[in-house]
Amino acid sequence: MLMNPMSTRADFGRADAEEVARYWPIFLIAGLTSLVFGALILSVDWSVDSLATFVGVLFILQGASVAITSPLDGSGRWSNLGAGVIAAIAGVALIAWPDKGLRTVGVFVGIWVLVFGGLHVVGALSNRHVPNWWVMLVVGVIEVPIGIWAMRRPGQTVALLVTLMGAWAVVTGIYQVLMASELRKLPSRMGGSTATRVS
């Protein structure tokens, strides 16, 4: 669900559109899952440990969905696979971390959201030839300040951390649901364009 920030491709044809469109159900499921998690994060009275565990599960699910999809620019899968594995490892670490404190969870979540936000921004800017690249840019521009805010306020209250993670999960879910809809229709919108794929 990323675009490869190291991509050197300058085209995006119908074959690419058909490849990425295959993953629209995964985007939809991931988006709906993120929306449900976001709603639960915002509506439950959490302790630090239970919030960290719940967010860790969300990181694992999001990482799995990233790892099994191709980048939205149609390039090789290695960038998504790597990012997905890192997200899943972050989720496992967040769940398994002994003596989780508010400071640890805040910094951990902040770094993760900031890194993914940066990947979204750089990937979108380096792949402006891809349809709907600006949607990923908008998501990244939202994620980067959320990540910085979390890292700069490690002593925040549980209520603030809940608001931060709930907002992030909801924004991510909306983005993924919208992208699922766009990807489903993308091949037909590409018409007869058959630009050759370049690895």
TACORZI-V880148 format. One record per residue. RES is the residue in one small letter. SS is DSSP state (2 for helix, 1 for strand, 0 for the rest). PSI is psi in whole degrees, -180 to 180 (* if undefined). Layout:
res:RES ss:SS psi:PSI
res:RES ss:SS psi:PSI
This chain:
res:m ss:0 psi:22
res:l ss:0 psi:175
res:m ss:0 psi:140
res:n ss:0 psi:114
res:p ss:0 psi:-14
res:m ss:0 psi:10
res:s ss:0 psi:139
res:t ss:0 psi:10
res:r ss:0 psi:149
res:a ss:0 psi:12
res:d ss:0 psi:162
res:f ss:0 psi:108
res:g ss:0 psi:-172
res:r ss:2 psi:-38
res:a ss:2 psi:-41
res:d ss:2 psi:-42
res:a ss:2 psi:-42
res:e ss:2 psi:-36
res:e ss:2 psi:-50
res:v ss:2 psi:-28
res:a ss:2 psi:-24
res:r ss:0 psi:-23
res:y ss:0 psi:9
res:w ss:2 psi:-36
res:p ss:2 psi:-34
res:i ss:2 psi:-42
res:f ss:2 psi:-44
res:l ss:2 psi:-48
res:i ss:2 psi:-44
res:a ss:2 psi:-41
res:g ss:2 psi:-46
res:l ss:2 psi:-39
res:t ss:2 psi:-45
res:s ss:2 psi:-39
res:l ss:2 psi:-43
res:v ss:2 psi:-46
res:f ss:2 psi:-43
res:g ss:2 psi:-44
res:a ss:2 psi:-41
res:l ss:2 psi:-41
res:i ss:2 psi:-42
res:l ss:2 psi:-17
res:s ss:2 psi:-9
res:v ss:0 psi:148
res:d ss:0 psi:100
res:w ss:0 psi:147
res:s ss:0 psi:166
res:v ss:2 psi:-46
res:d ss:2 psi:-43
res:s ss:2 psi:-36
res:l ss:2 psi:-44
res:a ss:2 psi:-42
res:t ss:2 psi:-45
res:f ss:2 psi:-45
res:v ss:2 psi:-36
res:g ss:2 psi:-41
res:v ss:2 psi:-42
res:l ss:2 psi:-43
res:f ss:2 psi:-42
res:i ss:2 psi:-46
res:l ss:2 psi:-43
res:q ss:2 psi:-41
res:g ss:2 psi:-42
res:a ss:2 psi:-41
res:s ss:2 psi:-35
res:v ss:2 psi:-44
res:a ss:2 psi:-32
res:i ss:0 psi:1
res:t ss:0 psi:160
res:s ss:0 psi:153
res:p ss:0 psi:150
res:l ss:0 psi:-9
res:d ss:0 psi:0
res:g ss:0 psi:7
res:s ss:0 psi:-176
res:g ss:0 psi:157
res:r ss:0 psi:-6
res:w ss:2 psi:-37
res:s ss:2 psi:-42
res:n ss:2 psi:-41
res:l ss:2 psi:-47
res:g ss:2 psi:-47
res:a ss:2 psi:-40
res:g ss:2 psi:-42
res:v ss:2 psi:-42
res:i ss:2 psi:-43
res:a ss:2 psi:-43
res:a ss:2 psi:-41
res:i ss:2 psi:-42
res:a ss:2 psi:-41
res:g ss:2 psi:-44
res:v ss:2 psi:-43
res:a ss:2 psi:-40
res:l ss:2 psi:-36
res:i ss:2 psi:-42
res:a ss:2 psi:-13
res:w ss:0 psi:123
res:p ss:0 psi:149
res:d ss:0 psi:51
res:k ss:0 psi:130
res:g ss:0 psi:168
res:l ss:2 psi:-40
res:r ss:2 psi:-47
res:t ss:2 psi:-48
res:v ss:2 psi:-43
res:g ss:2 psi:-46
res:v ss:2 psi:-44
res:f ss:2 psi:-49
res:v ss:2 psi:-42
res:g ss:2 psi:-46
res:i ss:2 psi:-44
res:w ss:2 psi:-48
res:v ss:2 psi:-39
res:l ss:2 psi:-44
res:v ss:2 psi:-47
res:f ss:2 psi:-36
res:g ss:2 psi:-43
res:g ss:2 psi:-41
res:l ss:2 psi:-39
res:h ss:2 psi:-44
res:v ss:2 psi:-52
res:v ss:2 psi:-43
res:g ss:2 psi:-41
res:a ss:2 psi:-45
res:l ss:2 psi:-32
res:s ss:0 psi:-5
res:n ss:0 psi:47
res:r ss:0 psi:-9
res:h ss:0 psi:-8
res:v ss:0 psi:136
res:p ss:0 psi:142
res:n ss:0 psi:23
res:w ss:2 psi:-31
res:w ss:2 psi:-25
res:v ss:2 psi:-43
res:m ss:2 psi:-36
res:l ss:2 psi:-45
res:v ss:2 psi:-44
res:v ss:2 psi:-45
res:g ss:2 psi:-40
res:v ss:2 psi:-29
res:i ss:2 psi:-41
res:e ss:2 psi:-39
res:v ss:2 psi:-52
res:p ss:2 psi:-31
res:i ss:2 psi:-45
res:g ss:2 psi:-44
res:i ss:2 psi:-43
res:w ss:2 psi:-44
res:a ss:2 psi:-39
res:m ss:2 psi:-32
res:r ss:2 psi:-12
res:r ss:0 psi:59
res:p ss:0 psi:-18
res:g ss:0 psi:19
res:q ss:0 psi:167
res:t ss:0 psi:164
res:v ss:2 psi:-38
res:a ss:2 psi:-42
res:l ss:2 psi:-41
res:l ss:2 psi:-38
res:v ss:2 psi:-46
res:t ss:2 psi:-45
res:l ss:2 psi:-52
res:m ss:2 psi:-37
res:g ss:2 psi:-45
res:a ss:2 psi:-43
res:w ss:2 psi:-45
res:a ss:2 psi:-39
res:v ss:2 psi:-45
res:v ss:2 psi:-45
res:t ss:2 psi:-43
res:g ss:2 psi:-44
res:i ss:2 psi:-45
res:y ss:2 psi:-46
res:q ss:2 psi:-38
res:v ss:2 psi:-45
res:l ss:2 psi:-41
res:m ss:2 psi:-35
res:a ss:2 psi:-44
res:s ss:2 psi:-43
res:e ss:2 psi:-42
res:l ss:2 psi:-36
res:r ss:2 psi:-36
res:k ss:2 psi:-7
res:l ss:2 psi:-47
res:p ss:2 psi:-41
res:s ss:2 psi:-31
res:r ss:2 psi:-26
res:m ss:2 psi:-15
res:g ss:0 psi:-135
res:g ss:0 psi:9
res:s ss:0 psi:127
res:t ss:0 psi:48
res:a ss:0 psi:137
res:t ss:0 psi:139
res:r ss:0 psi:139
res:v ss:0 psi:126
res:s ss:0 psi:*
